């Protein structure tokens, strides 16, 4: 998973939006719990923002150069699918 070390090279910021209690955000919460430490270790100065808000739909927001942003909706996705969605956002920044 070499792409995980490319976050700081391909993106300017990553925001993860989720609800603290809703079942639709459960895979996103589990993803954050399992991968945040690794992502931060590989990209120590890269801003990874976790935004919790009651009732919000789980989403990944990637900000690239020139303020360009892309979003991946996470509702109904498994942890593996969330990881793939993040990988896709990182690869967009490489092109």
DRENDO-1510 file (C-alpha; in Angstrom, 1 decimal, always signed):
<recs>
REC; n; res; u; v; w
REC; 1; UNK; +0.0; +0.0; +0.0 .
REC; 2; UNK; +2.6; +2.5; -1.1 .
REC; 3; UNK; +0.0; +5.0; -2.0 .
REC; 4; UNK; -0.5; +5.7; +1.7 .
REC; 5; UNK; +2.9; +7.4; +1.9 .
REC; 6; UNK; +1.9; +9.6; -1.1 .
REC; 7; UNK; -0.8; +11.6; +0.7 .
REC; 8; UNK; +1.4; +14.6; +1.4 .
REC; 9; UNK; +2.8; +14.5; -2.1 .
REC; 10; UNK; -0.5; +14.3; -4.0 .
REC; 11; UNK; -3.0; +16.2; -1.7 .
REC; 12; UNK; -2.9; +19.4; +0.4 .
REC; 13; UNK; -5.5; +18.2; +3.0 .
REC; 14; UNK; -7.8; +15.3; +3.8 .
REC; 15; UNK; -11.0; +15.7; +5.7 .
REC; 16; UNK; -13.1; +12.9; +7.0 .
REC; 17; UNK; -16.7; +13.7; +7.9 .
REC; 18; UNK; -18.7; +11.3; +10.0 .
REC; 19; UNK; -21.3; +10.9; +12.7 .
REC; 20; UNK; -20.3; +9.7; +16.1 .
REC; 21; UNK; -23.3; +7.4; +16.5 .
REC; 22; UNK; -25.1; +6.6; +13.2 .
REC; 23; UNK; -24.9; +3.1; +11.8 .
REC; 24; UNK; -24.1; +4.5; +8.3 .
REC; 25; UNK; -20.8; +6.0; +9.7 .
REC; 26; UNK; -19.7; +2.9; +11.6 .
REC; 27; UNK; -17.4; +1.7; +8.8 .
REC; 28; UNK; -15.9; +5.2; +8.5 .
REC; 29; UNK; -15.3; +5.3; +12.3 .
REC; 30; UNK; -13.7; +1.9; +12.2 .
REC; 31; UNK; -11.5; +3.0; +9.2 .
REC; 32; UNK; -10.3; +6.0; +11.1 .
REC; 33; UNK; -9.6; +3.9; +14.2 .
REC; 34; UNK; -7.5; +1.4; +12.3 .
REC; 35; UNK; -5.7; +3.6; +9.7 .
REC; 36; UNK; -5.2; +7.1; +11.2 .
REC; 37; UNK; -2.1; +6.2; +13.1 .
REC; 38; UNK; -0.4; +4.6; +10.0 .
REC; 39; UNK; -1.4; +7.5; +7.7 .
REC; 40; UNK; -0.1; +10.0; +10.2 .
REC; 41; UNK; +3.1; +8.1; +10.7 .
REC; 42; UNK; +3.7; +8.0; +6.9 .
REC; 43; UNK; +2.7; +11.7; +6.5 .
REC; 44; UNK; +3.6; +13.4; +9.8 .
REC; 45; UNK; +3.1; +17.0; +8.6 .
REC; 46; UNK; +0.1; +16.3; +6.4 .
REC; 47; UNK; -3.3; +17.7; +7.7 .
REC; 48; UNK; -5.8; +14.9; +8.2 .
REC; 49; UNK; -8.9; +16.4; +9.7 .
REC; 50; UNK; -11.6; +14.3; +11.4 .
REC; 51; UNK; -14.9; +16.2; +11.6 .
REC; 52; UNK; -17.7; +14.7; +13.7 .
REC; 53; UNK; -21.2; +16.0; +13.4 .
REC; 54; UNK; -24.4; +14.4; +14.5 .
REC; 55; UNK; -26.4; +13.0; +11.5 .
REC; 56; UNK; -23.9; +13.9; +8.8 .
REC; 57; UNK; -23.4; +11.5; +5.9 .
REC; 58; UNK; -19.9; +9.9; +6.0 .
REC; 59; UNK; -17.6; +11.5; +3.4 .
REC; 60; UNK; -13.9; +11.9; +2.4 .
REC; 61; UNK; -12.9; +15.3; +1.1 .
REC; 62; UNK; -9.5; +15.7; -0.7 .
REC; 63; UNK; -8.1; +19.1; -1.4 .
REC; 64; UNK; -5.5; +19.4; -4.1 .
REC; 65; UNK; -3.4; +22.3; -5.5 .
REC; 66; UNK; -5.2; +25.5; -6.5 .
REC; 67; UNK; -8.0; +24.8; -4.0 .
REC; 68; UNK; -9.5; +22.0; -6.1 .
REC; 69; UNK; -11.6; +19.6; -4.0 .
REC; 70; UNK; -13.1; +16.2; -4.6 .
REC; 71; UNK; -15.5; +14.2; -2.4 .
REC; 72; UNK; -16.1; +10.5; -2.0 .
REC; 73; UNK; -19.4; +9.5; -0.4 .
REC; 74; UNK; -18.9; +6.7; +2.1 .
REC; 75; UNK; -22.4; +5.7; +3.1 .
REC; 76; UNK; -22.9; +2.0; +2.5 .
REC; 77; UNK; -19.2; +1.3; +1.9 .
REC; 78; UNK; -17.1; -1.3; +3.9 .
REC; 79; UNK; -13.8; -0.4; +5.4 .
REC; 80; UNK; -12.0; -1.9; +2.4 .
REC; 81; UNK; -14.1; +0.1; +0.0 .
REC; 82; UNK; -13.4; +3.3; +2.0 .
REC; 83; UNK; -9.7; +2.5; +1.7 .
REC; 84; UNK; -10.1; +2.1; -2.1 .
REC; 85; UNK; -12.0; +5.4; -2.3 .
REC; 86; UNK; -9.1; +7.1; -0.5 .
REC; 87; UNK; -6.6; +5.4; -2.8 .
REC; 88; UNK; -8.5; +6.7; -5.8 .
REC; 89; UNK; -8.5; +10.3; -4.4 .
REC; 90; UNK; -4.7; +10.1; -3.9 .
REC; 91; UNK; -4.2; +8.8; -7.4 .
REC; 92; UNK; -6.2; +11.6; -8.9 .
REC; 93; UNK; -3.7; +14.0; -7.3 .
REC; 94; UNK; -0.8; +12.2; -8.9 .
REC; 95; UNK; -2.1; +12.9; -12.4 .
</recs>
